[in-house]
Amino acid sequence: MNSTLLPSAKLAPQYHLPDSSTCAFFPSHLLLGQERVVDTFKLMSKIDSQHLFLADFLGVDRPLFIDALVTQANTPSSQYLVATKKLQEDSEIQFKWQQTLPPEHVGIIAKQESLSCYLQGTIRRADLLGRMLKTDKSSVYKPGALASNHFVFICLASLWQRENLWDLLMQILHDGFYRINNELAPIPLNCKIILVGSGLSYSQLRVEDRNFSRHFPLLAEMSNEVDLTQHPESAYVQWLNVLAHAESVELEPPSLLPIFWYSSRLVEHQQRLSLSMLEFRQLLGQAKAYCGQSALNAGAIAKALEKLTFRHNSSEVYSAQSFDDNFINLPTKGAMVGQINALTVIDTGDYTYGEPARITSSVHYGDGEVADIERKSELGGNIHAKGMMILSACLYRIFGRDAPLHLNANIVFEQSYQEIDGDSASLAEYCCLMSAIAEQPIIQSLAVTGALDQFGNVQAIGGVNEKIEGFFNLCQRRGLSGEQGVIMPKANVLQLNLEPAVIEAIDKGLFHIHAIEHMDQAVELLMQMPAGIANEDNDFAPDTLYGLVQQRLDKLAGQDDDDVQLNFFAKLLARLHII
């Protein structure tokens, strides 16, 4: 068996799921994997003068998460805002907070007994500070969030939209008190402020706003995934059950496996799972609607995932039609010189899918330039240009040590009419260049993805599942022959989470996946001949691929057999220090 072939056991994650999904769960189970946040929140509750910035991500259900987070705080005692006056009759009235219930004859201005609140949307000054309600005989203070809650969570984006409120909050934190009006005494600030926004916003505010840096030194950055080597699957089941309860559904044990697969696919890792709460709440709500009952089984989840793809994959369907109608030329059988099937990923923002791409290369006499047509036509991004430069460095490292190369090469993605970026095609481009120079045909039934370093090592790429499935779907529509497959970086094996149809075809020997570590393994698979190992004179055997490349380069340099022989004697004399 080929040592690069992957067995089906490595093509998708394996889980040890509990027999029952109805184990006890509590809101605090939503804090799975959020040790950094919990630790920082507890620290904040112990420091009077420091407030917290909670850096979350788009998939967080903030109200649910906040309810879970405040369970970690030691329940504070209720506080009472009362008016006090010094012994002198003409002294001003002052407000202060106290834990003990005041005597009956002392009026309570506000009572701080609610644990937390979350302000978002259109936030008004009165929402924060409160306001005075005037009656026929007197005015009564109606407390705002700052006087009613121990922890006040505020959406940063909502607050930032009201610049005057942002300045007001910074001033309150600086002074330690706030005023409702000029006639009323200042009210001491007696709560903790937690701003909720993105990590990028926190970094920008730290640089741009000095007051922010002073009052919000504590950063609690949420994790968007959980590592199964650190937490058991049962803990993730409890996390899911909290979300299911919020959607008024119940997860039956068979429903867990497709959810776990989907979760792993979201983070592209076999040993990690997504913590995107909104994504799963929406999925569970859709599954409930499709099956018409609150108890969800595997079929209900599978139906929801199938329909989710159906709603977003129109671009993929139209792309497949172009291949099926032969509008896009991409052979998947036979062998051709200077042509290879690469793998790309198309991201439409809401949906990602893989699409094969044909790369071709041509060589001719020149001054050693490997030209990137995509870059010259301004259709190649910076990272793609970097990959092409690394490819050139690999070529010169092997064949250009002693003398300049006398060839020019052109490499292009055929029938591409939009910008191409990323370095994941550099392995395919290298193999295609070797084929063009050596005039050795490449097997078209294999597609290639992988990034190169300057020493020829194959490095990890993104979107490996979509890339493999994109080529598999094309081959399946044309008919699986048992020769088709994909060459991918070995570094991406832990990210594999392929569709069951792909795994089934691999089990039957109708499709293959090769995981490689070096570019020489790729050229040997694609051109069915050894790459070759250089001897001490940096020469390759003539019956190897690199030997054929070296011979072609010598011809382009104008060297015939006599020149090669003379060159050998010149090297020998140089070693003997005769010349």
N, C-alpha and C positions, 0 to 999 in steps of 0.2 A: 504493500500500500504506500502511496506517495506520502511522505512525511509532512507535507504542507496541507494535506486535506483535513478539513475539520469534521469530526463526528457530529451527529445530530444532537448529542447531549449538550454541546457547547453553543447551539444556535439560539437558545432561548433560556431565560432564567428558570431556576428550579426553586420551589418554595415548600416549606413545611407549614401547612395551614392547620389551624385548629379544627377539630371535628364540629364544633358549634361556634356560630358567630354571635350568639346571644349572651356572651359573658358580660359581667357588670361593667358599666362605663359611666364616666362622670365628665363634666365640662373640662376638668383639668387634663384629661387625656388629649385634648387638642394641643397641648404644649409638648407633644412628642418631638424630640429633636431640637427643642428650643432652649437648651440649657444655658446658652449665652444670654438670652433674653430674661429668663427667670432669675439668673444670678444678678444681673444688672438691676432688675426691678426691685429685688430685695435690698440691694445696696442703697438704691435711691430712697427707699422708705425709712432708712436709718440715718440719712443725712438731711439736715434741715434746709440747707441753702443751695442744694444742687437738684436740678430737674433733669428730665429724661427725654431723649429723642428715640422714638421707636421706628426703626427703618424696616419697612415691610416690602412686599412685592405685589404685583397686580392680582395674584390669585388668592390673596388673603381676604377672608370674610371678617372685616374689622370688628363689628359688634360681637360676633361669636368669640373671636380671639380675645378681645378685651375682657369679656365675661370670664373666660378661662384664666386669664393672667391675674386678675385681681383676687382670685382665690388663693394666690400664693402670698398675699400680704397678711400680716397679722392684723386681725380685725381691729381697727382703731375704735376708741371710745367716742361716743357722741360728744360733740362740742357745742357750746351755747355761746352765742354772741350777746353780751349784755352791756349796758351803759353804766359807766362809773364816773364819779365826780370826786375831786379832792375835797379836803375838809373846808377850804375857803369857799364862801358862798358865791363869790364871783368867778370861781374857776370854771374852765370849759368842760363840757361833757366829753368823755372819751369812750371808745368801744374797745372791748377786749374779749378774747375767747377763753372759756373755762370749761373744764370737764364736769364739774359738779353742777347739779341742777340748782339754779339760784332760788332764793326765797320767793314766796308767792307775790310779795309786794314789788319785786324787781322784774321788770318786763324783759322778755326774751326777744331780741331783735331778729335773730335768725338761728336756725338749728341745723348743725352740720351732722346729719345722721345717715345720708346716702353714701354708699361706698364709692361709686364712680358714675361718670356719665361720658358720653361721646358726642362732641359737637362737630357737625359737618354741614355742608350746603351753605345756605345764606345765613351767616352768623352776624347777629346784631350786638351792639354794645350792651344792651339790656340782657342778652343771653348770658354774657359773661358776668356783668356786675350786678344785675338786678335793676329795679327802678322803684320810684316812689308812686304809690297809688293814693290819690287824693280823694278824701271823702268830705262830707259836709262839715265835719267837726275837726278832722285832723288828717294827717298824711301817714300812710303805713308803708314800710319798706318791704317790698317783695324781693326776696333773695334771688340772685342769679346762680350760675353754675359754681362760681368760685366760693360762694358762701354756703352752698348746700351739699357739696361733695368733698370727700377726702382726696380722690384722684380724678382729675379733669383731663380727659383725652381730647385733643383737638386736631382735626385734619389740617395739616400744614397748608395744602393747596387752597382750602376754603378760607383760612386766615390770611394767607398771603394776598388773596384777591382784594382784601379790604386793607389797604396800606395803613389807614388810620388805626385799625384794630391791632395790627402788628406793632406799630409804635406804642400803642397804649399798653399792650401786654409787656413789652420790654421795659416800659417805664414802671409798671406795677412791680415787676420782678426786681427792678433796681431799688425802688423805694421801700418795698415790703408792705405796701398798703395801697388802697385805692379809694376814691371818693365817688359818691353817687351824685352829689351836687355841692356847691360851695357852702351851703348852709349846714350840711350834715358833717359830722366828724369823720375823719378817715377810718376805714375798716381794715384791720390788719389782714394780710394774706395768710391763710391758714390751710392751704391745700397744696398738693403736688400737681405740677403741670406736665403732661406727657404729650409732646408733639408727635404726630404720626405722619410719616412721609417716606420718600425714597432715600436710599443711601447716598445717591448722587446729590440730592438736595441738601443733605446734611453737610457734605463736603463743601458745597458752594457757600452755604451760610457760614461755615467756620471761617472761610477766607474773607467773605464780603461784609459780615456783620460782627463787629467786635462785641456788642452786647450779647448776641446769641452765644458766642464762645464762652462768655463769662457765666451765663445762667444755665446752659445746657451742655455741661462737660460729659455727661453720661450717654453713651451710645449703646443701644440694644438692637443689634442687627439680626433679623430673623433669617432662618435657614429655609430654603425652598425645597429641600429634600432631606430624607432620613437615610442613614446608613444602616443596612441590615446586619452588618458585622458588629454594630454597637447596640442595636435594639432588636428584639425578637419580632417575628411576624405577628404574634398575638397582640403586641402593643399597637401595631398599625391597624389591626382589626378593630381595636377599641377606638382608635382615632376615626376610622370609617363609621363606626356605629354612632358616634356623636353627630356626625354630619347626616347620617341616615335619620336619626331622631329629629334633627332640625327640619328635614324634608318629610317627616311623618311616614317614613317607609321602614321596612325591616329587611335586613340582608340575610337570606338563607345561605347556609354553608356553601352550596355549589356556586353561588354568585361571586365568591371571593376571588377565585382564580382568574377570571377574565378582568376583574378590576385591578388585581395585582399586575397582570401583564400590561394593561393599559397604563397604569401608573409608572411602571418601569420604562415603558416606551417614551413617556413624557420627558423623563430625565436622561434617557439614553444610557442606562447602566443596569446591569443585571443584579447588582447588590445594593441598589438605591431605589427609593420610591419617592414619588412626588408628594409635596405637602400643599398643593394648590387646592384650597378648600372650595373656592367658587367653581372650579372645573368639575369637581366631583359632586357637589350639590346639584349643579345643572344636569349632569349625567344621570344622577339618581332620579331627579324630577322627570326627566324625559323617559327613563325606563318605566317609571310608574305610569306615565300617560300612555305609553305604548301597550303595556300588558294589562292595564285597567285594574290593577290591584296593588295593595301596599306591600305585600310580601314579594320580594324580588328574587328570582332564581337566575341561573346562568343564562338561560334563553332570553330573559328580559334585558340583561346587561348587554349580551351579544347583539340583540336587535337595536338597542340604543346606539351602540358603537357603529353598527353597520349604517344606520340612518345618519349618524354624525358625519361619517365619511361621504355618504351620498349627497349631503347638503353642501359640501365644500369642494368636491373633487371635479368640478366641471372642467377646469383647466387641464387636469390630468387626462380626462376623457378625450378632449379635443386633441391633445398631444398624441395620444395613442392612435387616433384616427389618421393623423398625418403619417405616422409610421406604417400603419396598415394599408394606406392608399399609395404607399411608395412616394409620397411627396418628399419625405426625408429618406435619403439613401443611407442605409446602415446594414450591411450584410452580417449575418450571424452564422455563416457556415463557409467552408473553404479557407484559403489562406491568401494573403496579399502582401506585397512589399510596400513598406512605408505607409501603412494604414493600420489603425488600431481603434478598438472600441473603448472609450473612456466612460466614466460615470459622473454625472452631475446631479445637483439637487436644485430644484426650483422651489422657492419660498414665496408664496403669494400673500404672506402676512397672517392669514388664518388657516393655511393648509400648506403642507410640505410634501413633495413627492420627488421620486427619482426619475431621471431621464437620461438614456444613453446618448453619447455624442461621439461622432466620428472625427478622429484626429489624423491628419495626414502630414507627411514630411517629404521634402525634396532636397537633394544636395547637389552642389556643383562646385567647380573650382572657384576659390575666392581667398579672402584674407583671414578666415577663421571666425567669422561672425555667425552666431546662431540667431536668426531673426525671428522675432515673435510678431507674426502678422496681426494678431489681436491688438497688441500694444501699438503698432504702427498705425493701425486704423482707428485707434482710440476706443477700442472695444474691450480692452484688457485693463483690469484694475491693478493697483499697486502690489497687492499680495501675489497676484498671478505673475506680474513682472519679476518679483523676487524669486518665485519658483523657477522661472526660466533662467535667471542668472545662476541659481544653484545648479540647475541642469548643465549649464555651460561649464561651471566649475568642475562638475563630475567628469565631463568629457575631457577637459584639459588635464585633470589630475591623472587620468589613465593614459591618455595618448599624446599629451602635449608637454611632457616633462623636459624632453631634450631639444625640441625644435617646435617652431610655430606650426599650427595646422593650416593647410592650404585648401580649406573648403569653406563654402558658405552653405547654410542650411535655412530652410524656411519651414516653420511649423504653424499650423492653423487648425482651429476648430471649424470644420466644414458646416455650412448651412446654419451658422449662428448669427443672429441679427440683433443681439442685445449684449450688454456688458457681461464679461466673464471675469470672475475674481476668485481668489483662493489658490492655494498651491497644491490641492489634492490631485491635480492632473499631471504633476511633474514626473511621476513614475511612468505614466502612460506615454508622455511626450518623450522621455528618455528612450524607452523601448522602441517607439516609433522611429526615432532618429537612428538608433542602432540598426534597425531593419533597413532603412533607406541607404545608409552608408555601406553596409555589408551586402545589400541586395538579397537579403534573406527574408522569406515570407513569414508573416505573422498569422497565427491561427485566429480566425475571426469569431469563433464560437466562445472565446474567453474575453471578458471585459475586465478592465483594470482600474483600480483606484489606489492612491497612496501618494504621500509627500516624501520627497527626498531630502537628505542632508548632503553636505559636500563629500561625505565619505561613502555615499551609496546606501546608507541605512534607510529603511522604509519607516516613516513616521505616521502617527495616527492622523485621521481625517474626521470631518464631521459628516453627519447624515448617513452613516454606513448602512443602516437598515433600509432607508428609502432608496439608496443607490442600488443595493442588491435586488430589492423587490422590483425596482423599475426595469432592470435588465431581465429579471426572471419573467415578469409579465409579458414582455415583448417576445421572449423565447417561447413561452407557453402558448401564446396566440399563434405563433408560427409552427408550433409542434416541438415538444422536447425530444431531443435525439440521444441524450446521454453523454454528449460531448460538451454541452454548454456549461458555463460556470463563471465564477467571478474570482479575481485575484485581489486580495485586500490585505491591509497591514495586520500583522499579528497583534499589534498594540491595541486594535479595536475589538478584539474578541469579547472582552467583558461588556461591550456595548451591544452585542447582538441580541435581538429580540424579534425574530422573524415571524412572519405570518405562517399559520399551520400548513398552508398549501406549499410553501417553499420547503419547509422541513420534511413534509411527506415526499416531495419529489427527490430530495436529497437522500432520504432513507431508501428510496427505490432505485437510486443510482442514475436518475434522469437529469440531475443537476449537481454541480460541485462547487464548493467554496474552498479556495486555497488561501491560507494565512501565511504570509511571508515576512521575513525580517530584513532582507537585503535585495537590492535591485537585480543582482545576478540570478537570484531564484526566479524572478519574473521573466527575464529574457530567455531562460532555459525552458520554462513552461510554454512560453509563447512561440518560440522558434524551434523547439524540440532538438536542441543541441547544447553542448556545454558552453558556458560563458568563456571559460579559459582562465588560467592563472599565469601571471607574468613571471618570467625567469629573472635571474639577477641582472640581465641586460635590458629588462623591461620589455621583452619580446614575448609574444603569445604563440602558441602552437597553431599552425596553419589550418588545422581541422576544427578549430573552435570559433565561436562567434567573434570574439575580440581579435582573433587572428585574421579573420576575413576583413574586419573593420580596419585593422592595421595595414593590411595589404592594399585596401582601397585608398587609404590616406597616403600611403607611399606613392601610389600611382598619381593621385592628385598633386602630389609634391613634385612630380616629374622624375621619379626614381624608377629605373628599370632594374632588371636583375643584376646587371653589372654594378649599377650604383649601389644596390643593396649590399653586394659583396664587398665593394670598396668601403662602404660605410662600416661594415663589420670590422675590416682591417683597421680603419681609422680609429674605431673605439678601442681595439686591442692595443694599437700603438700608443694611444692616449693613456691607457692604464699602465703601460710600461714606461711612461714618462719619456717616450722617444720624441713625440710631437706635442 
